[in-house]
Amino acid sequence: MLTDSTTGLIAILVGGAVSIAVAWISRPRAVIADGPVDVPDLTTIAGIAAVVAQQGEQLRDAEERIVDLESQRATDGRLIRALRRRCAQLETALRQLGGEVPEPAPDDAPLIIG
């Protein structure tokens, strides 16, 4: 017959094994390249220069994407402000004609009002 301490020890061992299995299953895996992997030669000045040039190009590409995203964000902000102004104009026109302005849907209210 198992005692409480034996049962506790078994539970700890099983829990540890399960946590190890989960960690092993969810570990990050290396991406397998389709072709041969080009390993840079960092033992020569030319190899280091090639890596620096490649990283500089990647950095320039990333900076261009950032500039594009910031530009898109500014455009989106202008569009949202214009749509809010237009909605205010339409609400005013609707009230002047004696109509009621419906309340926004509960999910949309924080986005529209705020």
Secondary structure as UniProt FT lines:
FT   HELIX           4..25
FT   TURN            42..43
FT   HELIX           45..96
FT   TURN            97..98
FT   TURN            106..108
FT   HELIX           109..113
//
